[in-house]
Amino acid sequence: MKFLSTILFLLFTANTISAQDFIVKNNDDVIRGTIKGTDYYSVYISANDEADVILPAKDVKNFFWNGNSFLSKGFANGKNFEYRFVKLIELGAVNLYSFGGGTLVPAVKEKKVKFRPSIGIGTGTGNFGGMGMGGGIGVGLDNRNAAPERPAGAPAIRYFIEKPGSGPLQEVPMKAITDEDKTANVKTILLQKLGDNLSLKSKVESSTALNSREVIELIKEYNAAKK
């Protein structure tokens, strides 16, 4: 119920503030302005009538940027627990999110920033939503009047599926060692989440390849049938 309330608040706010970017903090404060980018661990915003700020995912509930909704979700990373942003792709009986890809932060230097982060993203072998993935981010802050520099590259796009009440986020491994491995892994996950719909169960079982577009369409169909 808490998760659904958060989503409804996010969508309602997005519709009532036209196309303006905004961030909802954990204390429900709303920061409106222009979001300059995200590395999926923090979000950088030029707030209205305020200095530019960077907020870590652990301090944010959600944000709305370029017509997309992003949520802060918790992930196990070895013995630690960290928050990362995911983009909402599909919402309903089954939710689908993406992590990574796209432009991180602008390269253009700007004035009136509170601090300048030095961002480093690492990889390891910790658990990420139940799947093997490690990594983290280090942010060093100083008082230089310059915007964040563009990192070398964005994280690769990863997809995560969630069926509320049936466990934590689970990665849908679109990329595996071989296409055969990929299809078998994706089928197993989709049958777990969508298998109570016999028509979709048959579609999943008969599929010879499942890319991100096909997975999204299957989840859309499942959610439409549940309305």
C-alpha positions in Angstrom: 0.0 0.0 0.0 2.9 2.4 0.9 4.5 1.6 -2.5 1.3 2.2 -4.4 0.7 5.5 -2.6 4.2 6.7 -3.5 3.6 5.8 -7.2 0.2 7.5 -7.3 1.7 10.6 -5.6 4.5 10.7 -8.2 2.1 10.4 -11.2 -0.4 12.9 -9.7 2.4 15.5 -9.1 3.8 14.9 -12.5 0.4 15.7 -14.1 -0.1 18.8 -12.0 3.3 20.5 -12.4 3.2 20.3 -16.2 6.5 19.3 -17.7 8.7 20.8 -14.9 11.3 18.6 -13.3 10.9 17.9 -9.6 12.3 15.8 -6.8 10.4 14.4 -3.8 12.6 13.9 -0.8 12.1 11.4 1.9 10.4 14.0 4.1 8.0 14.7 1.3 9.6 18.1 0.5 9.4 18.8 -3.2 12.2 20.5 -5.1 11.2 22.0 -8.4 13.7 23.1 -11.0 15.7 21.7 -13.9 17.3 18.3 -13.4 20.7 18.2 -15.1 21.3 14.5 -14.9 21.6 11.3 -12.8 24.2 8.6 -12.5 21.5 6.4 -10.9 23.1 6.8 -7.4 22.4 10.5 -7.1 20.5 13.2 -9.0 21.7 16.7 -9.9 19.2 19.5 -10.0 19.3 23.3 -10.6 16.6 24.2 -8.1 14.4 27.3 -8.6 15.9 30.3 -7.0 18.5 28.2 -5.2 22.0 27.0 -5.7 22.5 23.7 -7.7 22.5 20.6 -5.5 23.2 16.9 -5.8 21.0 14.5 -3.7 21.9 10.9 -3.1 19.3 8.2 -3.8 19.0 7.4 -0.1 17.6 10.9 0.6 15.0 10.8 -2.3 11.7 9.0 -2.8 11.4 9.7 -6.5 11.9 12.3 -9.2 10.3 13.3 -12.5 12.6 14.2 -15.4 12.1 14.5 -19.2 8.7 12.9 -18.9 10.0 9.8 -17.0 9.5 8.8 -13.4 12.4 7.5 -11.4 12.1 5.8 -8.0 14.7 5.2 -5.3 14.9 1.4 -4.6 17.1 -0.5 -2.1 19.5 -3.2 -3.2 21.6 -5.6 -1.4 25.3 -5.2 -2.2 27.3 -7.9 -0.4 26.8 -7.2 3.3 25.7 -3.6 2.6 22.4 -2.1 1.6 22.3 0.8 -0.8 19.8 2.9 -2.7 19.8 3.4 -6.5 17.4 5.1 -8.9 15.5 3.0 -11.4 13.3 4.3 -14.2 9.7 3.2 -14.2 8.9 1.3 -17.5 5.7 -0.5 -16.6 3.4 -0.2 -13.5 0.6 -2.5 -12.5 0.3 -6.0 -11.1 3.9 -6.5 -12.3 6.3 -3.6 -12.4 9.3 -3.2 -14.7 12.2 -0.9 -14.2 15.4 0.0 -16.0 18.8 1.0 -14.5 21.6 2.6 -16.4 22.0 4.0 -19.9 21.6 7.5 -21.2 23.4 10.7 -20.5 24.6 11.2 -16.9 25.3 14.8 -16.3 26.1 17.8 -18.6 29.6 18.6 -19.6 28.9 22.4 -19.7 30.3 24.4 -16.8 27.9 26.4 -14.8 28.0 28.9 -12.0 26.3 28.9 -8.6 26.8 25.3 -7.7 27.1 24.3 -4.1 29.7 21.7 -4.6 31.4 19.6 -7.2 31.3 15.8 -7.0 34.0 13.5 -8.1 32.1 10.3 -9.1 33.6 6.9 -9.5 31.6 3.7 -10.3 33.1 0.4 -9.5 32.1 -3.2 -10.2 32.3 -6.3 -8.0 30.5 -9.5 -7.2 27.9 -8.5 -4.6 24.2 -9.2 -5.0 22.2 -6.7 -6.9 18.5 -7.4 -6.5 19.1 -11.1 -6.1 21.5 -11.3 -9.1 25.3 -11.1 -9.1 26.4 -7.6 -9.4 28.5 -5.4 -7.2 29.9 -1.9 -7.4 29.4 1.4 -5.8 29.9 5.1 -6.1 32.3 7.5 -4.4 31.4 11.1 -4.2 34.0 13.7 -3.1 32.6 17.2 -2.4 34.3 20.6 -2.5 33.3 24.2 -2.9 34.5 24.9 -6.5 32.1 26.9 -8.6 31.9 24.4 -11.4 29.3 21.8 -12.5 30.0 18.1 -12.3 32.1 16.8 -15.2 30.7 14.1 -17.5 31.9 10.6 -16.4 33.4 8.4 -19.1 30.2 6.4 -19.6 26.9 5.5 -18.2 26.1 2.1 -16.6 24.8 -0.5 -19.0 21.1 -0.8 -19.2 19.7 -3.5 -16.9 16.1 -4.4 -16.4 14.4 -5.4 -13.1 11.0 -6.9 -12.6 8.8 -6.8 -9.5 5.5 -8.4 -8.6 4.5 -6.7 -5.3 4.0 -9.3 -2.5 6.1 -12.0 -4.2 9.6 -11.0 -3.2 12.2 -8.3 -4.0 13.3 -6.9 -7.3 14.7 -9.5 -9.7 16.9 -8.8 -12.6 15.7 -9.9 -16.1 19.0 -11.0 -17.6 18.6 -9.7 -21.2 22.3 -10.3 -21.8 23.9 -13.7 -21.1 26.8 -15.8 -22.4 24.7 -17.1 -25.3 21.2 -16.4 -26.7 20.1 -19.8 -25.6 21.1 -19.0 -22.0 19.5 -15.6 -22.2 16.2 -16.9 -23.5 16.0 -19.8 -20.9 16.7 -17.4 -18.0 14.2 -14.8 -19.1 11.6 -17.5 -19.7 12.0 -18.8 -16.2 11.5 -15.4 -14.6 8.6 -14.4 -16.8 6.8 -17.7 -16.1 7.2 -17.0 -12.3 5.7 -13.6 -12.6 3.2 -14.0 -15.5 2.5 -17.7 -15.4 -1.0 -17.4 -13.8 -2.2 -16.0 -17.2 -2.5 -19.1 -19.3 -2.4 -17.3 -22.6 0.8 -15.4 -21.7 2.3 -18.6 -20.3 1.8 -20.2 -23.7 3.4 -17.2 -25.4 6.4 -17.3 -23.1 7.0 -21.0 -23.5 6.8 -20.9 -27.3 9.1 -17.9 -27.6 12.5 -18.5 -29.3 14.0 -15.1 -28.3 13.0 -12.5 -25.8 14.4 -9.0 -26.1 13.6 -6.0 -24.0 10.8 -4.8 -26.4 9.1 -8.2 -26.3 9.4 -8.5 -22.5 7.8 -5.0 -22.1 4.9 -6.0 -24.3 4.3 -9.2 -22.4 4.2 -7.2 -19.1 1.9 -4.6 -20.6 -0.5 -7.3 -21.7 -0.4 -9.0 -18.3 -1.2 -5.7 -16.5 -4.0 -4.8 -18.9 -5.6 -8.2 -18.2 -5.4 -7.6 -14.4 -7.3 -4.3 -14.5 
